[in-house]
Amino acid sequence: MKYGMNLLLWSGEVTEEMLPVCEQLKGLGYDSVELPMFNLDLDYAKIGKRLDELGLGRTAVTIRGEEDNPISPDAAVRAKGVELNKKTLDCCAAAGVEILVGPYHSAIGLFSGAGPTDDEWKWGVESMRATAEYAETVGVKLGVEALNRFECYLLNCHGDSARFAREVDHPSCGIMYDTFHSNIEEKSVTEAVLAGGDKLFHIHISENDRSTPGKGGVNWKENFDAIVKSGYDGYLTIEAFGLALPEIAAATKIWRKMFTDELTLAKEGLEFMKAEIAARKA
């Protein structure tokens, strides 16, 4: 098992200013960092080189919105979504990112008032297949993320995202399991984790209040039991949010401080993950 930290706790983009934080995370024992991939005009090759020097692996996260929605009824909007997914993958390749995760299957925060139509599902699969074909050419894997019902409507459960990835039917396309969304949507955590099977490419460890893993109400015993049972041995990456950036706080609906400081959260979260895995591997 490898351990990662999502840098969205500190910043919406990774520049030279974030490197001291990355160095601290390496010192704590992290194997990787997860890069926010929203600004596609940064020098990601330079960032990747600096992270290589620190000995940190990389994953990345991105989203799509209304103007580039891959399931839009407008073919031009869908094409823009695929185009931006491909441009993001170019940035990933430049930075040495292994896996791109997130809800880039559809527009985050956009709702129709109903569940996905047959056409929206079909458009989503077609858009993701085109994205996956490109991902293979640049050597990056895709971890499609199901979000809870308050954030999107195409994929809300991990069984849905697993079915989606299997319909995309490309070796570069898999899913990501997320403990926060699972805590809201899943009737069975175990079934949710196991649904991915060989398509489970990435895992986010996130508390129910988005603060320090292990300090809240997520059913961690069942989660870690299922993760170990699944045979998964990739990255366990903490996704937590705070008040450091107003735009991130607004997007994640964080109105109050729920941890001492970012580095303490990272330290305690890493210790928690390692202890849970060690207890089951003993």
Phi, psi and omega in degrees: 000143178239155189235132183230166179226126178284126185282358176297345175296335182250322191203152176274356175207155184254114177235185178305328182296339181273350185296323175299323176296316179299320178297319177296320180295321175299318179296330178286340180116010178287147178267337185205166171234152178254121186269128170293126181245070179252317174271109185268010182252012178277165178275084185288334176296318178295318178298315179300320179296317180294323179288328172300316180298328178278348181076031180252130172287171182223136161239175181212161179226141177214172180221169169236154182236192185297324184284344180223044185284115183292352177244018179295147174292345178272115183300327180292323178292318178298319180296323178294323177299315179295318180300316181287328173299318180293319179296322177297319178296326174298319178294321178299313181298319180297325183272356182076030180283137180272319186223133174256120181244170176128177181269054179273016175277337182198174184284127177286137176077009179249128186231149178258348185091004179210176175285177182294140174279167176301320180294317180297319177298314181298316179296322178297315179297315180298316180297319182288327178296318177297321177295318181294321178298321178288321179303321180298323182291334181256002174075033179239139176269156178250131174242092184289133187251125169281137177245157178295166187299342181274355184242334176200175179230354180286310182231110180249333180242155183289334173296324177293316181293326177294317177297320179300311181297323180290329176285328173299322170056055177220138184298340180275352184253118174227201182233166172243138173262137183229123184291331180292308181292323177299320181299331180272318194256332192271137172284328179228113176299317182300312179297324180296315179295314185287343182301327183292325182055229180286358177263002178279103187260341187199154178224133171259128174260111187217129182286162183296334177255011177069016179255222188290120177304135180096353183255005185232215190254004178297143177283083186290326180301310181293323179298309183288326174302314182291321180299313179294319179299325182292340184084004179300135179220029177269216182276134163258110187246125178287129171242111180226154181228150179218210186251011185299324181235122182304321182291324177287320178299319180293318182292326183262002177060045177259114184250349184221152178281130186235015177205163185295302177199167187298316183291325176295318176302313181299317181295310182292324179294319178295315179300320180297310181300313182297321180294320181294318179290316181300321181296332182265346179260354184294000000 
